Amino acid sequence: MVQAKQNGDAAYMVVNHDWCKGCGICEAFCPKSAISLNGYNKAIIDGERCITCRTCESFCPDFAIARVKRRLPVNAGNETGLNARQ
């Protein structure tokens, strides 16, 4: 899988290249032109342009694009483990 959207947001988009058939529908519907097809005819998401609107995920006929939430680090703040999330 290839991931995008690494600029501090709580979620980002990923492309499963095993499922992507390179139809270009995601590229056509992306409102920020953040998606292109690489040399292998697979979708690539530009993390700098992507706004995680999920339009590509909605239109992908192969379910190859998904939004993934970031996980909290185990040591968040002064607490560790389960207490870090409270």
Biopython code that builds the backbone (N, CA, C, O; Angstrom):
import numpy as np
from Bio.PDB.StructureBuilder import StructureBuilder

atoms = [
    (1, "MET", "N", (0.828, -1.182, 0.000)),
    (1, "MET", "CA", (0.000, 0.000, 0.000)),
    (1, "MET", "C", (0.868, 1.239, 0.000)),
    (1, "MET", "O", (1.958, 1.254, 0.572)),
    (2, "VAL", "N", (0.377, 2.262, -0.640)),
    (2, "VAL", "CA", (1.052, 3.547, -0.675)),
    (2, "VAL", "C", (0.214, 4.522, 0.100)),
    (2, "VAL", "O", (-1.004, 4.569, -0.074)),
    (3, "GLN", "N", (0.839, 5.302, 0.951)),
    (3, "GLN", "CA", (0.078, 6.244, 1.755)),
    (3, "GLN", "C", (0.383, 7.682, 1.381)),
    (3, "GLN", "O", (1.440, 7.995, 0.835)),
    (4, "ALA", "N", (-0.567, 8.544, 1.690)),
    (4, "ALA", "CA", (-0.413, 9.976, 1.459)),
    (4, "ALA", "C", (-0.982, 10.712, 2.655)),
    (4, "ALA", "O", (-1.570, 10.094, 3.543)),
    (5, "LYS", "N", (-0.818, 11.990, 2.687)),
    (5, "LYS", "CA", (-1.323, 12.876, 3.716)),
    (5, "LYS", "C", (-0.554, 12.686, 5.010)),
    (5, "LYS", "O", (-1.054, 12.090, 5.964)),
    (6, "GLN", "N", (0.655, 13.195, 5.029)),
    (6, "GLN", "CA", (1.521, 13.058, 6.179)),
    (6, "GLN", "C", (1.787, 14.400, 6.851)),
    (6, "GLN", "O", (2.746, 14.519, 7.613)),
    (7, "ASN", "N", (0.965, 15.409, 6.590)),
    (7, "ASN", "CA", (1.283, 16.742, 7.085)),
    (7, "ASN", "C", (0.546, 17.118, 8.362)),
    (7, "ASN", "O", (0.086, 18.254, 8.481)),
    (8, "GLY", "N", (0.419, 16.208, 9.317)),
    (8, "GLY", "CA", (-0.105, 16.526, 10.626)),
    (8, "GLY", "C", (-1.585, 16.258, 10.821)),
    (8, "GLY", "O", (-2.076, 16.433, 11.936)),
    (9, "ASP", "N", (-2.312, 15.851, 9.820)),
    (9, "ASP", "CA", (-3.727, 15.558, 9.990)),
    (9, "ASP", "C", (-3.907, 14.248, 10.744)),
    (9, "ASP", "O", (-2.980, 13.446, 10.856)),
    (10, "ALA", "N", (-5.118, 14.046, 11.260)),
    (10, "ALA", "CA", (-5.410, 12.842, 12.023)),
    (10, "ALA", "C", (-5.675, 11.647, 11.120)),
    (10, "ALA", "O", (-5.795, 10.525, 11.613)),
    (11, "ALA", "N", (-5.769, 11.856, 9.818)),
    (11, "ALA", "CA", (-6.035, 10.761, 8.889)),
    (11, "ALA", "C", (-5.328, 11.034, 7.568)),
    (11, "ALA", "O", (-4.923, 12.160, 7.282)),
    (12, "TYR", "N", (-5.190, 9.984, 6.773)),
    (12, "TYR", "CA", (-4.582, 10.118, 5.453)),
    (12, "TYR", "C", (-5.175, 9.062, 4.540)),
    (12, "TYR", "O", (-5.842, 8.138, 5.005)),
    (13, "MET", "N", (-4.939, 9.193, 3.259)),
    (13, "MET", "CA", (-5.472, 8.277, 2.261)),
    (13, "MET", "C", (-4.387, 7.284, 1.846)),
    (13, "MET", "O", (-3.212, 7.637, 1.741)),
    (14, "VAL", "N", (-4.798, 6.046, 1.614)),
    (14, "VAL", "CA", (-3.872, 5.014, 1.138)),
    (14, "VAL", "C", (-4.435, 4.375, -0.132)),
    (14, "VAL", "O", (-5.650, 4.302, -0.321)),
    (15, "VAL", "N", (-3.535, 3.918, -0.992)),
    (15, "VAL", "CA", (-3.913, 3.215, -2.217)),
    (15, "VAL", "C", (-3.352, 1.799, -2.137)),
    (15, "VAL", "O", (-2.154, 1.605, -1.930)),
    (16, "ASN", "N", (-4.223, 0.823, -2.302)),
    (16, "ASN", "CA", (-3.789, -0.569, -2.358)),
    (16, "ASN", "C", (-3.496, -0.878, -3.827)),
    (16, "ASN", "O", (-4.419, -1.062, -4.620)),
    (17, "HIS", "N", (-2.230, -0.935, -4.184)),
    (17, "HIS", "CA", (-1.839, -1.149, -5.579)),
    (17, "HIS", "C", (-2.171, -2.549, -6.084)),
    (17, "HIS", "O", (-2.214, -2.772, -7.294)),
    (18, "ASP", "N", (-2.404, -3.484, -5.188)),
    (18, "ASP", "CA", (-2.821, -4.820, -5.617)),
    (18, "ASP", "C", (-4.244, -4.790, -6.165)),
    (18, "ASP", "O", (-4.595, -5.606, -7.017)),
    (19, "TRP", "N", (-5.055, -3.871, -5.690)),
    (19, "TRP", "CA", (-6.449, -3.768, -6.132)),
    (19, "TRP", "C", (-6.650, -2.727, -7.224)),
    (19, "TRP", "O", (-7.597, -2.833, -8.003)),
    (20, "CYS", "N", (-5.775, -1.716, -7.300)),
    (20, "CYS", "CA", (-5.922, -0.625, -8.274)),
    (20, "CYS", "C", (-5.714, -1.143, -9.696)),
    (20, "CYS", "O", (-4.707, -1.787, -9.991)),
    (21, "LYS", "N", (-6.677, -0.855, -10.572)),
    (21, "LYS", "CA", (-6.586, -1.277, -11.975)),
    (21, "LYS", "C", (-6.197, -0.136, -12.893)),
    (21, "LYS", "O", (-6.098, -0.323, -14.106)),
    (22, "GLY", "N", (-5.974, 1.050, -12.328)),
    (22, "GLY", "CA", (-5.529, 2.181, -13.124)),
    (22, "GLY", "C", (-6.583, 2.765, -14.037)),
    (22, "GLY", "O", (-6.263, 3.235, -15.129)),
    (23, "CYS", "N", (-7.839, 2.745, -13.609)),
    (23, "CYS", "CA", (-8.922, 3.244, -14.461)),
    (23, "CYS", "C", (-8.913, 4.766, -14.581)),
    (23, "CYS", "O", (-9.413, 5.307, -15.567)),
    (24, "GLY", "N", (-8.347, 5.470, -13.584)),
    (24, "GLY", "CA", (-8.256, 6.918, -13.634)),
    (24, "GLY", "C", (-9.485, 7.658, -13.142)),
    (24, "GLY", "O", (-9.528, 8.886, -13.218)),
    (25, "ILE", "N", (-10.481, 6.953, -12.643)),
    (25, "ILE", "CA", (-11.690, 7.617, -12.148)),
    (25, "ILE", "C", (-11.355, 8.505, -10.949)),
    (25, "ILE", "O", (-11.853, 9.627, -10.852)),
    (26, "CYS", "N", (-10.532, 8.021, -10.054)),
    (26, "CYS", "CA", (-10.142, 8.817, -8.885)),
    (26, "CYS", "C", (-9.427, 10.095, -9.311)),
    (26, "CYS", "O", (-9.652, 11.164, -8.744)),
    (27, "GLU", "N", (-8.576, 9.974, -10.300)),
    (27, "GLU", "CA", (-7.834, 11.128, -10.824)),
    (27, "GLU", "C", (-8.791, 12.156, -11.416)),
    (27, "GLU", "O", (-8.607, 13.358, -11.226)),
    (28, "ALA", "N", (-9.808, 11.691, -12.128)),
    (28, "ALA", "CA", (-10.763, 12.587, -12.775)),
    (28, "ALA", "C", (-11.624, 13.346, -11.775)),
    (28, "ALA", "O", (-11.978, 14.500, -12.019)),
    (29, "PHE", "N", (-11.966, 12.714, -10.649)),
    (29, "PHE", "CA", (-12.877, 13.337, -9.693)),
    (29, "PHE", "C", (-12.186, 14.069, -8.544)),
    (29, "PHE", "O", (-12.861, 14.756, -7.777)),
    (30, "CYS", "N", (-10.881, 13.948, -8.400)),
    (30, "CYS", "CA", (-10.175, 14.613, -7.298)),
    (30, "CYS", "C", (-10.293, 16.131, -7.431)),
    (30, "CYS", "O", (-9.853, 16.688, -8.437)),
    (31, "PRO", "N", (-10.882, 16.819, -6.435)),
    (31, "PRO", "CA", (-11.072, 18.267, -6.538)),
    (31, "PRO", "C", (-9.772, 19.064, -6.439)),
    (31, "PRO", "O", (-9.743, 20.229, -6.836)),
    (32, "LYS", "N", (-8.715, 18.476, -5.929)),
    (32, "LYS", "CA", (-7.436, 19.169, -5.758)),
    (32, "LYS", "C", (-6.351, 18.660, -6.697)),
    (32, "LYS", "O", (-5.188, 19.036, -6.548)),
    (33, "SER", "N", (-6.707, 17.814, -7.660)),
    (33, "SER", "CA", (-5.741, 17.220, -8.593)),
    (33, "SER", "C", (-4.565, 16.588, -7.849)),
    (33, "SER", "O", (-3.409, 16.741, -8.243)),
    (34, "ALA", "N", (-4.881, 15.880, -6.774)),
    (34, "ALA", "CA", (-3.856, 15.269, -5.938)),
    (34, "ALA", "C", (-3.529, 13.841, -6.363)),
    (34, "ALA", "O", (-2.632, 13.216, -5.795)),
    (35, "ILE", "N", (-4.248, 13.318, -7.356)),
    (35, "ILE", "CA", (-4.045, 11.935, -7.767)),
    (35, "ILE", "C", (-3.565, 11.878, -9.208)),
    (35, "ILE", "O", (-4.078, 12.579, -10.080)),
    (36, "SER", "N", (-2.585, 11.043, -9.437)),
    (36, "SER", "CA", (-2.101, 10.788, -10.795)),
    (36, "SER", "C", (-1.814, 9.293, -10.911)),
    (36, "SER", "O", (-1.797, 8.573, -9.913)),
    (37, "LEU", "N", (-1.590, 8.847, -12.127)),
    (37, "LEU", "CA", (-1.248, 7.450, -12.356)),
    (37, "LEU", "C", (0.246, 7.346, -12.607)),
    (37, "LEU", "O", (0.808, 8.139, -13.363)),
    (38, "ASN", "N", (0.894, 6.368, -11.976)),
    (38, "ASN", "CA", (2.333, 6.214, -12.161)),
    (38, "ASN", "C", (2.623, 5.414, -13.428)),
    (38, "ASN", "O", (1.705, 5.115, -14.191)),
    (39, "GLY", "N", (3.863, 5.071, -13.656)),
    (39, "GLY", "CA", (4.273, 4.332, -14.848)),
    (39, "GLY", "C", (3.709, 2.930, -14.947)),
    (39, "GLY", "O", (3.713, 2.331, -16.023)),
    (40, "TYR", "N", (3.224, 2.405, -13.838)),
    (40, "TYR", "CA", (2.615, 1.072, -13.811)),
    (40, "TYR", "C", (1.093, 1.153, -13.874)),
    (40, "TYR", "O", (0.402, 0.156, -13.665)),
    (41, "ASN", "N", (0.573, 2.351, -14.164)),
    (41, "ASN", "CA", (-0.865, 2.588, -14.272)),
    (41, "ASN", "C", (-1.582, 2.331, -12.944)),
    (41, "ASN", "O", (-2.649, 1.719, -12.905)),
    (42, "LYS", "N", (-0.973, 2.812, -11.863)),
    (42, "LYS", "CA", (-1.534, 2.712, -10.519)),
    (42, "LYS", "C", (-1.674, 4.121, -9.942)),
    (42, "LYS", "O", (-0.859, 4.999, -10.227)),
    (43, "ALA", "N", (-2.704, 4.328, -9.135)),
    (43, "ALA", "CA", (-2.963, 5.645, -8.553)),
    (43, "ALA", "C", (-1.898, 6.006, -7.521)),
    (43, "ALA", "O", (-1.475, 5.171, -6.722)),
    (44, "ILE", "N", (-1.479, 7.255, -7.557)),
    (44, "ILE", "CA", (-0.537, 7.827, -6.599)),
    (44, "ILE", "C", (-1.185, 9.086, -6.042)),
    (44, "ILE", "O", (-1.685, 9.911, -6.807)),
    (45, "ILE", "N", (-1.184, 9.247, -4.719)),
    (45, "ILE", "CA", (-1.784, 10.415, -4.084)),
    (45, "ILE", "C", (-0.682, 11.332, -3.580)),
    (45, "ILE", "O", (0.215, 10.900, -2.856)),
    (46, "ASP", "N", (-0.754, 12.599, -3.964)),
    (46, "ASP", "CA", (0.185, 13.617, -3.506)),
    (46, "ASP", "C", (-0.276, 14.105, -2.140)),
    (46, "ASP", "O", (-1.292, 14.792, -2.039)),
    (47, "GLY", "N", (0.455, 13.758, -1.096)),
    (47, "GLY", "CA", (0.095, 14.108, 0.266)),
    (47, "GLY", "C", (0.048, 15.599, 0.540)),
    (47, "GLY", "O", (-0.647, 16.033, 1.459)),
    (48, "GLU", "N", (0.769, 16.389, -0.234)),
    (48, "GLU", "CA", (0.759, 17.836, -0.044)),
    (48, "GLU", "C", (-0.525, 18.473, -0.577)),
    (48, "GLU", "O", (-0.984, 19.484, -0.044)),
    (49, "ARG", "N", (-1.093, 17.897, -1.602)),
    (49, "ARG", "CA", (-2.325, 18.438, -2.203)),
    (49, "ARG", "C", (-3.593, 17.830, -1.618)),
    (49, "ARG", "O", (-4.637, 18.481, -1.582)),
    (50, "CYS", "N", (-3.506, 16.594, -1.164)),
    (50, "CYS", "CA", (-4.679, 15.852, -0.681)),
    (50, "CYS", "C", (-5.280, 16.525, 0.544)),
    (50, "CYS", "O", (-4.568, 16.868, 1.488)),
    (51, "ILE", "N", (-6.602, 16.711, 0.521)),
    (51, "ILE", "CA", (-7.317, 17.301, 1.652)),
    (51, "ILE", "C", (-8.152, 16.249, 2.387)),
    (51, "ILE", "O", (-8.968, 16.595, 3.242)),
    (52, "THR", "N", (-7.957, 14.990, 2.066)),
    (52, "THR", "CA", (-8.641, 13.863, 2.689)),
    (52, "THR", "C", (-10.159, 14.013, 2.615)),
    (52, "THR", "O", (-10.860, 13.737, 3.588)),
    (53, "CYS", "N", (-10.658, 14.444, 1.477)),
    (53, "CYS", "CA", (-12.100, 14.646, 1.298)),
    (53, "CYS", "C", (-12.841, 13.340, 1.032)),
    (53, "CYS", "O", (-14.064, 13.280, 1.155)),
    (54, "ARG", "N", (-12.111, 12.311, 0.674)),
    (54, "ARG", "CA", (-12.624, 10.954, 0.433)),
    (54, "ARG", "C", (-13.420, 10.814, -0.870)),
    (54, "ARG", "O", (-14.119, 9.819, -1.059)),
    (55, "THR", "N", (-13.321, 11.795, -1.762)),
    (55, "THR", "CA", (-13.995, 11.681, -3.052)),
    (55, "THR", "C", (-13.431, 10.509, -3.836)),
    (55, "THR", "O", (-14.187, 9.751, -4.445)),
    (56, "CYS", "N", (-12.125, 10.350, -3.830)),
    (56, "CYS", "CA", (-11.492, 9.240, -4.542)),
    (56, "CYS", "C", (-11.963, 7.901, -3.994)),
    (56, "CYS", "O", (-12.207, 6.964, -4.754)),
    (57, "GLU", "N", (-12.087, 7.814, -2.692)),
    (57, "GLU", "CA", (-12.555, 6.583, -2.057)),
    (57, "GLU", "C", (-13.987, 6.267, -2.481)),
    (57, "GLU", "O", (-14.334, 5.107, -2.700)),
    (58, "SER", "N", (-14.811, 7.297, -2.594)),
    (58, "SER", "CA", (-16.216, 7.106, -2.974)),
    (58, "SER", "C", (-16.381, 6.616, -4.411)),
    (58, "SER", "O", (-17.254, 5.795, -4.694)),
    (59, "PHE", "N", (-15.540, 7.120, -5.319)),
    (59, "PHE", "CA", (-15.686, 6.799, -6.731)),
    (59, "PHE", "C", (-14.873, 5.597, -7.197)),
    (59, "PHE", "O", (-15.101, 5.102, -8.301)),
    (60, "CYS", "N", (-13.937, 5.115, -6.395)),
    (60, "CYS", "CA", (-13.099, 3.987, -6.817)),
    (60, "CYS", "C", (-13.936, 2.716, -6.955)),
    (60, "CYS", "O", (-14.471, 2.225, -5.961)),
    (61, "PRO", "N", (-14.058, 2.174, -8.172)),
    (61, "PRO", "CA", (-14.871, 0.970, -8.365)),
    (61, "PRO", "C", (-14.214, -0.301, -7.820)),
    (61, "PRO", "O", (-14.874, -1.330, -7.673)),
    (62, "ASP", "N", (-12.928, -0.228, -7.526)),
    (62, "ASP", "CA", (-12.195, -1.403, -7.052)),
    (62, "ASP", "C", (-11.933, -1.380, -5.546)),
    (62, "ASP", "O", (-11.281, -2.281, -5.019)),
    (63, "PHE", "N", (-12.437, -0.355, -4.849)),
    (63, "PHE", "CA", (-12.228, -0.198, -3.407)),
    (63, "PHE", "C", (-10.743, -0.207, -3.050)),
    (63, "PHE", "O", (-10.345, -0.744, -2.016)),
    (64, "ALA", "N", (-9.937, 0.390, -3.912)),
    (64, "ALA", "CA", (-8.483, 0.380, -3.732)),
    (64, "ALA", "C", (-7.977, 1.560, -2.920)),
    (64, "ALA", "O", (-6.803, 1.599, -2.553)),
    (65, "ILE", "N", (-8.844, 2.520, -2.636)),
    (65, "ILE", "CA", (-8.435, 3.713, -1.891)),
    (65, "ILE", "C", (-9.229, 3.764, -0.593)),
    (65, "ILE", "O", (-10.442, 3.555, -0.581)),
    (66, "ALA", "N", (-8.519, 4.046, 0.502)),
    (66, "ALA", "CA", (-9.182, 4.099, 1.797)),
    (66, "ALA", "C", (-8.564, 5.192, 2.663)),
    (66, "ALA", "O", (-7.403, 5.564, 2.497)),
    (67, "ARG", "N", (-9.367, 5.689, 3.583)),
    (67, "ARG", "CA", (-8.906, 6.666, 4.574)),
    (67, "ARG", "C", (-8.471, 5.885, 5.802)),
    (67, "ARG", "O", (-9.180, 4.990, 6.264)),
    (68, "VAL", "N", (-7.307, 6.227, 6.326)),
    (68, "VAL", "CA", (-6.750, 5.551, 7.493)),
    (68, "VAL", "C", (-6.501, 6.585, 8.577)),
    (68, "VAL", "O", (-5.912, 7.635, 8.322)),
    (69, "LYS", "N", (-6.952, 6.282, 9.788)),
    (69, "LYS", "CA", (-6.697, 7.177, 10.920)),
    (69, "LYS", "C", (-5.320, 6.897, 11.488)),
    (69, "LYS", "O", (-4.833, 5.766, 11.481)),
    (70, "ARG", "N", (-4.711, 7.959, 11.978)),
    (70, "ARG", "CA", (-3.421, 7.798, 12.643)),
    (70, "ARG", "C", (-3.627, 7.249, 14.030)),
    (70, "ARG", "O", (-4.628, 7.549, 14.681)),
    (71, "ARG", "N", (-2.695, 6.452, 14.485)),
    (71, "ARG", "CA", (-2.733, 5.915, 15.836)),
    (71, "ARG", "C", (-2.010, 6.851, 16.787)),
    (71, "ARG", "O", (-1.029, 7.495, 16.416)),
    (72, "LEU", "N", (-2.501, 6.921, 18.014)),
    (72, "LEU", "CA", (-1.813, 7.700, 19.031)),
    (72, "LEU", "C", (-0.553, 6.969, 19.460)),
    (72, "LEU", "O", (-0.548, 5.740, 19.534)),
    (73, "PRO", "N", (0.511, 7.701, 19.743)),
    (73, "PRO", "CA", (1.719, 7.037, 20.240)),
    (73, "PRO", "C", (1.450, 6.433, 21.614)),
    (73, "PRO", "O", (0.598, 6.923, 22.355)),
    (74, "VAL", "N", (2.171, 5.375, 21.953)),
    (74, "VAL", "CA", (1.993, 4.717, 23.246)),
    (74, "VAL", "C", (2.365, 5.661, 24.373)),
    (74, "VAL", "O", (1.695, 5.678, 25.406)),
    (75, "ASN", "N", (3.414, 6.445, 24.198)),
    (75, "ASN", "CA", (3.838, 7.415, 25.214)),
    (75, "ASN", "C", (3.348, 8.803, 24.836)),
    (75, "ASN", "O", (4.121, 9.608, 24.316)),
    (76, "ALA", "N", (2.086, 9.094, 25.085)),
    (76, "ALA", "CA", (1.523, 10.406, 24.774)),
    (76, "ALA", "C", (1.481, 11.239, 26.048)),
    (76, "ALA", "O", (0.754, 10.900, 26.982)),
    (77, "GLY", "N", (2.233, 12.299, 26.101)),
    (77, "GLY", "CA", (2.259, 13.149, 27.291)),
    (77, "GLY", "C", (3.021, 12.494, 28.412)),
    (77, "GLY", "O", (4.025, 11.818, 28.185)),
    (78, "ASN", "N", (2.544, 12.695, 29.625)),
    (78, "ASN", "CA", (3.216, 12.143, 30.797)),
    (78, "ASN", "C", (2.771, 10.733, 31.128)),
    (78, "ASN", "O", (3.427, 10.041, 31.907)),
    (79, "GLU", "N", (1.681, 10.305, 30.552)),
    (79, "GLU", "CA", (1.134, 8.981, 30.833)),
    (79, "GLU", "C", (1.564, 7.991, 29.750)),
    (79, "GLU", "O", (1.996, 8.382, 28.666)),
    (80, "THR", "N", (1.439, 6.721, 30.064)),
    (80, "THR", "CA", (1.762, 5.690, 29.075)),
    (80, "THR", "C", (0.616, 4.701, 28.966)),
    (80, "THR", "O", (-0.238, 4.619, 29.848)),
    (81, "GLY", "N", (0.610, 3.962, 27.884)),
    (81, "GLY", "CA", (-0.392, 2.922, 27.690)),
    (81, "GLY", "C", (-1.801, 3.454, 27.623)),
    (81, "GLY", "O", (-2.047, 4.465, 26.966)),
    (82, "LEU", "N", (-2.739, 2.796, 28.291)),
    (82, "LEU", "CA", (-4.146, 3.178, 28.239)),
    (82, "LEU", "C", (-4.407, 4.539, 28.860)),
    (82, "LEU", "O", (-5.314, 5.248, 28.424)),
    (83, "ASN", "N", (-3.633, 4.921, 29.871)),
    (83, "ASN", "CA", (-3.831, 6.212, 30.531)),
    (83, "ASN", "C", (-3.546, 7.389, 29.612)),
    (83, "ASN", "O", (-4.051, 8.485, 29.853)),
    (84, "ALA", "N", (-2.748, 7.193, 28.561)),
    (84, "ALA", "CA", (-2.392, 8.270, 27.645)),
    (84, "ALA", "C", (-3.602, 8.731, 26.833)),
    (84, "ALA", "O", (-3.625, 9.855, 26.333)),
    (85, "ARG", "N", (-4.588, 7.877, 26.704)),
    (85, "ARG", "CA", (-5.761, 8.212, 25.875)),
    (85, "ARG", "C", (-6.888, 8.816, 26.694)),
    (85, "ARG", "O", (-7.897, 9.229, 26.122)),
    (86, "GLN", "N", (-6.757, 8.881, 27.973)),
    (86, "GLN", "CA", (-7.835, 9.408, 28.832)),
    (86, "GLN", "C", (-7.688, 10.878, 29.076)),
    (86, "GLN", "O", (-8.509, 11.472, 29.775)),
]
sb = StructureBuilder()
sb.init_structure("model")
sb.init_model(0)
sb.init_chain("A")
sb.init_seg("    ")
for serial, (resi, resn, name, xyz) in enumerate(atoms, 1):
    if name == "N":
        sb.init_residue(resn, " ", resi, " ")
    sb.init_atom(name, np.array(xyz, "f"), 0.0, 1.0, " ", f" {name:<3s}", serial, name[0])
structure = sb.get_structure()
